[in-house]
């Protein structure tokens, strides 16, 4: 079948197209899933032939090539997920959705997104109905490729366009060929530098003098799993501080004791019992149910940390220390300048993790941060990726899961229901009483009451 995605191109005359570069690159083309069955990703319903299904589309491929040259570092290196804000979503799609480069021509809804050690090409059908005369694409699927194979697909299309434009005396054609030659001739150091900018989620225009120095330092720095995770998650404006702290914590982990058996066994048992959460389940429900599952499990395994009516906040730090400490203190408080990152878990292969609370806070705040890090210890699938999770708004699903877990772990909803006694409304004074009883912040009590619809809180509309 060849490469993961194969372009089949038939160049066509297009006398009605005024732009000579677009006219030269006008084609009937099919994009096929070469990694599997060779099916047409460009399969579509033709509005000019009573919705007859055909595998090909018509148009110029030059705009797509220009878009690839602009976005190639993001297509191959930017693993950050978009945050929930509409502007962030639009910027992310402009860098990863092939329709961003079509200039009004028909093209399937194809995304190219790096994910861990692979690059994902995923496409989905157009929902109907569409405006009259619109081409409706029908295919759905995805292909996962090594980065080198994904790059080969992009380069092969670019080379095909360069060959087609050879000898054409046109400014747009000259600009495209020059941009390709510049791209193809980049040194390894410059290529690495551009990939770092992409992994930080920055556009070239955003790299000011301070960020330029940061990018240069990262391009020449040795890579370790913690730093790699930070590149894909942490706020770039505070990354220099984060990287220094990360390396210190990484060294502390490497010098620590062996990975604790009790933590490894507990992770395995919880994973086996759950069988893996569905991405269709809301994140708050995943975190809530995992807290309940852990409580039920610990009542048999580590009974001293869980008892009905006893505030879990009283024991959360000792529980974390027991899981990771092997008898030594592994929960530390360290100052970190990042205004968002307030708790991390640092890991080293086969060594005991290190839990770091990065800002001093009150008893209730510390208990909540520790409960979130307990979630990372037990449920993060890739230990190296958990370091930057809490400080990353783009990882909003994982953060929502961790927040819901911490809330349910520290204030079980069934215990809260009993404390409220079936009241329909809860005063601020009652919220404060429950918060003191369970050693948590009043905001957490209000969250649990509202989220589980136990009652209305005074002041709610």
Beta strands, then each sheet from edge to edge (+ up, - down):
strand 1: 5-11
strand 2: 26-33
strand 3: 44-46
strand 4: 52-54
strand 5: 57-60
strand 6: 109-115
strand 7: 118-124
strand 8: 136-137
strand 9: 141-145
strand 10: 331-333
strand 11: 343-346
strand 12: 354-357
strand 13: 425-426
strand 14: 456-457
sheet 1: 1+ 2- 5+
sheet 2: 4+ 3- 8+
sheet 3: 6+ 7- 9+
sheet 4: 10+ 12+ 11-
sheet 5: 13+ 14+
end
